[in-house]
Amino acid sequence: MTSELRDVINHWVFTPLSDDIISEFTQLVRPSRLWSLKSGSAPYLCLTHKQIPDDEKGYKLDLFCVPKHYEEDLDQVIIPHGLIMDRTERLARDIVRDMGGHHIVALCVLKGGYTFFADLLDYIKALNQNSDKSVPLTVDFIRLKSYCNDQSTNIVKVIGGDELSTLTGKDIVETGRTMETLLSLLSECNPKMVKVVSLLVKRTPRSSGYRPDYIGFEVPDLFLVGYALDYNEYFRDLSHICILNENAKEKYKV
């Protein structure tokens, strides 16, 4: 990957690119994940989400406030809490813009999605209170379980969610099969529309190809914890999103 392309992937700005970079970029990124605009003779690309490259080194733990009991369990901070919040605010703006005046029934996918869901709704409520346009908003909750230790299973357990409708908030999409199961369930309720927002999407060969409507970050195929993402119920109380080390997987294994 060229250094110019790496700069494009690591930033959200509109960037003038050469034809060679356009060609290399489109081989790596699906057309549905970018917009191509023209300004004179220079093509422009704008990513619809933040991509974290596979060789991302992250940040040292001692640069952040990390609970003492987790210091030996984590390799690096890969997404600091402040960056999560800034990206979530932008997602809220995009959702309010796209939904227009539609009534949103926001469905939180528990347990890992609860922190992202709460922060996202706080930003949507702030936009409702401080702008000329607002969207009616109600909430519901559903619990999905598909993990055992660090492996995604083929069995998706669904708990809750009696009145399901339009906006589904999830913490992370890995293979996509869990979300496809939920969308199948939602379709039985005949909603006017269903939009999915996920803070994280993993690049993994195990993916079914499913892509949410709104994505915060695209991340490498690593086991991530923090910001309500857990490993056997641990690490939900960690503010940053971090890479779990191998010793911790054995330490907290069930």
TANORVEN-V984265 format. One record per run of one state. SS is the DSSP state (@ for helix, = for strand, . for the rest). FROM is the first residue (numbers start at 1). TO is the last residue. If there is no record, write none. Layout:
[[SS/FROM/TO] [SS/FROM/TO]]
This chain:
[[./1/2] [@/3/9] [./10/14] [=/15/17] [./18/18] [@/19/28] [./29/30] [@/31/33] [=/34/39] [./40/41] [=/42/47] [./48/49] [=/50/51] [./52/58] [=/59/59] [./60/60] [@/61/63] [./64/67] [@/68/70] [./71/73] [=/74/79] [./80/80] [@/81/99] [./100/103] [=/104/110] [./111/113] [@/114/130] [./131/136] [=/137/148] [./149/150] [=/151/159] [./160/166] [=/167/173] [./174/176] [@/177/187] [./188/194] [=/195/202] [./203/213] [=/214/219] [./220/223] [=/224/226] [./227/228] [=/229/229] [./230/230] [=/231/231] [./232/233] [=/234/234] [./235/240] [=/241/244] [./245/245] [@/246/251] [./252/254]]
